[in-house]
Amino acid sequence: MALAFASFGVAGAEDAAAQPVAAVDQLPRDQEVSDTVIELAGWVVAAKDSQGYPFAVIDKTAAQIFVFGGDGRLRGAAPGLFGSAIGDHTAPGIAGLALREIPGRDRTTPAGRFVGGFGPSIDAGRVLWVDYDSAVSIHPTASGVPAEKRAERLASPSPDDNRVTHGCINVSPEFYEQIIRPTFERGGVFYILPDEAPIAETFPEFAQGRATEQRSDRRRARPARR
């Protein structure tokens, strides 16, 4: 499943075999992982794009979160909850609004590369900010509004009901305490895949590197003249 792909594709077969602690897997059984997630995680390590910091690759469409240490080894994979609105933008001034004031169309989880870390918040104490300017953080699910059934949505095997937040990313309390908090204690980099925007627009350097590699593969596979 996901854990097998990530350890092999990112850290390498030898490193995966030597990994001292097994990665935590909370994803539903038999749930697939997109090629884009695999390739992006591999590129982050190969290009040293996270500069040695831990990082997460987050797939909103599949409602999946993959957490890697600074060494590129997978530490955990889990489902997540995301903004109820489909979209990759951040509305201007949204960070200054109360939750009830955020229009439904702007309850998005933005896509892109973000450098974040723990810091204070006005109403939730110390939180893990993914993007401070848009007030997007990762935090454990809480009871909140019972009608939203966030815990039930997180536990369901389908990603179709995982769009419910005002834009923040929710994970299970267990995954947060076991993986998220210790991994990003000193900050990290977050790569959030887009809902609608082209990958080349969201991660231009990754897209350029992937295109170069594909051209190289085609050249190597060119048939010999006869």
C-alpha positions in Angstrom: 0.0 0.0 0.0 1.1 3.6 0.5 3.8 2.8 3.0 5.5 0.4 0.7 5.6 2.9 -2.2 6.9 5.8 -0.1 9.8 4.0 1.6 11.0 2.6 -1.7 10.3 5.5 -4.0 11.7 8.2 -1.7 14.2 6.8 0.7 15.4 3.9 -1.4 15.1 0.1 -0.9 18.1 -0.2 1.3 17.1 2.8 3.6 13.6 1.4 3.9 14.9 -1.9 5.0 17.0 -0.2 7.6 14.3 2.1 8.9 14.2 1.4 12.7 10.6 2.4 13.3 7.7 1.3 11.2 5.6 4.1 9.7 2.1 4.6 11.0 -0.6 3.8 8.4 -4.1 5.0 9.1 -5.3 5.0 5.5 -8.3 2.9 4.6 -7.4 -0.6 3.4 -6.6 -0.9 -0.3 -6.9 2.9 -0.9 -4.7 3.9 -3.8 -2.1 6.6 -3.8 -1.7 8.8 -6.9 1.4 8.8 -9.1 1.7 12.6 -8.5 2.0 12.1 -4.7 4.7 9.5 -5.2 6.6 11.5 -7.8 6.4 14.8 -5.8 7.6 13.1 -2.6 10.5 11.6 -4.5 11.3 15.0 -6.1 11.3 16.8 -2.8 14.0 14.5 -1.5 16.1 14.3 -4.7 16.0 18.1 -5.2 16.5 18.7 -1.4 13.6 21.1 -1.8 12.7 20.9 1.9 16.3 21.7 2.8 16.5 18.9 5.3 13.3 19.8 7.2 10.5 17.3 7.6 7.7 17.7 5.0 4.2 16.5 4.2 2.6 15.8 0.9 -1.1 16.4 1.1 -3.6 15.2 -1.5 -6.9 17.1 -1.0 -8.8 15.1 -3.7 -8.0 11.8 -2.1 -8.1 13.2 1.4 -4.6 11.8 2.2 -1.7 13.1 4.2 1.8 11.7 4.0 4.4 12.8 6.6 8.2 12.4 6.0 11.1 13.1 8.2 14.0 15.3 7.2 15.8 12.2 6.0 13.0 11.5 3.5 11.7 8.5 5.2 7.9 8.1 5.5 6.7 8.5 9.1 3.0 8.2 8.6 0.0 8.3 6.3 -3.5 9.2 7.3 -6.8 10.5 6.0 -7.6 14.2 6.6 -10.5 16.6 6.5 -10.2 19.7 4.3 -12.0 22.9 3.3 -15.6 22.4 2.4 -15.2 24.5 -0.8 -13.4 23.1 -3.8 -10.6 25.4 -4.9 -7.0 26.4 -4.4 -7.2 30.1 -3.7 -7.0 32.1 -0.5 -9.5 34.9 -0.2 -7.9 38.3 0.7 -8.4 39.2 4.3 -9.7 35.8 5.3 -7.3 35.4 8.2 -9.0 38.3 10.0 -12.5 36.9 9.8 -14.3 34.9 12.4 -15.2 31.3 11.2 -18.9 32.2 10.9 -18.0 35.2 8.7 -16.1 33.2 6.0 -18.3 32.8 2.9 -18.9 29.2 1.8 -17.1 29.8 -1.5 -13.9 30.8 0.4 -13.7 27.9 2.8 -10.9 26.4 0.7 -7.7 24.7 1.7 -5.1 26.5 -0.5 -2.7 24.6 -2.7 1.0 25.1 -3.0 4.3 24.9 -1.1 4.2 26.4 2.5 6.8 26.7 5.2 5.1 26.4 8.5 5.6 25.6 12.2 4.0 25.9 15.6 3.0 29.2 16.9 0.3 31.0 19.0 -3.3 31.5 18.0 -6.0 33.8 19.4 -8.5 31.1 20.3 -6.8 27.7 20.1 -3.5 28.1 21.9 -0.4 26.8 20.2 -1.2 25.4 16.8 0.8 24.0 13.8 0.5 26.8 11.2 0.7 25.6 7.6 0.2 29.1 6.3 -0.1 31.8 8.9 -1.2 34.5 6.4 -4.3 32.5 5.4 -4.8 31.1 8.9 -4.6 27.5 7.7 -3.3 25.0 10.3 -3.2 21.3 10.9 -5.0 20.2 14.1 -6.8 17.2 15.5 -10.5 16.7 15.1 -12.6 18.0 17.9 -16.3 17.7 18.8 -16.9 21.1 17.4 -20.3 21.2 15.7 -21.9 17.7 16.2 -23.9 18.0 13.0 -20.7 18.1 11.0 -19.7 14.6 12.2 -16.0 15.2 11.6 -14.8 12.1 13.4 -17.2 10.0 11.4 -16.2 11.6 8.2 -12.5 11.0 9.0 -13.2 7.3 9.8 -15.2 6.6 6.6 -13.4 4.6 3.9 -14.3 7.1 1.2 -12.7 10.6 0.6 -16.0 11.9 -0.7 -17.2 13.2 2.6 -14.0 14.7 3.8 -14.6 18.3 2.7 -16.2 19.9 5.8 -13.7 22.4 7.4 -13.4 26.2 7.1 -10.1 25.6 5.4 -7.9 24.0 8.0 -6.7 20.4 7.9 -7.9 17.9 10.4 -6.4 14.6 11.3 -7.2 12.1 14.0 -6.0 13.0 17.6 -3.9 9.8 17.6 -2.1 10.7 14.3 -1.6 14.2 15.5 0.0 13.3 18.7 2.0 10.3 17.4 3.2 11.7 14.1 2.3 15.4 13.4 3.4 17.0 16.6 6.8 15.4 17.1 7.7 15.5 13.4 7.0 19.3 13.0 8.1 20.4 16.4 10.8 22.6 14.8 8.8 23.4 11.6 8.6 21.9 8.2 7.4 22.3 4.6 3.9 21.4 3.4 3.1 20.5 -0.2 -0.7 20.7 -0.9 -1.8 19.3 -4.2 -4.4 21.4 -6.1 -8.1 20.6 -6.6 -8.3 22.4 -10.0 -5.1 24.4 -10.7 -2.5 22.8 -13.0 0.4 21.1 -11.3 2.8 23.1 -13.4 1.3 26.3 -12.0 1.3 25.1 -8.4 4.7 23.4 -8.3 6.6 24.7 -11.4 10.0 23.4 -10.4 8.7 19.9 -9.8 6.7 20.0 -13.1 9.8 21.1 -15.0 11.9 18.3 -13.4 9.3 15.7 -14.2 9.0 16.8 -17.8 12.8 16.7 -18.2 12.9 13.1 -16.7 10.1 12.0 -19.1 12.0 13.3 -22.1 15.1 11.5 -20.9 13.1 8.3 -20.5 11.7 8.6 -24.0 15.2 9.1 -25.5 16.5 6.0 -23.6 13.5 4.0 -25.0 14.0 5.1 -28.6 14.2 2.1 -31.0 17.4 1.4 -32.7 17.7 2.0 -36.5 17.7 -1.1 -38.7 
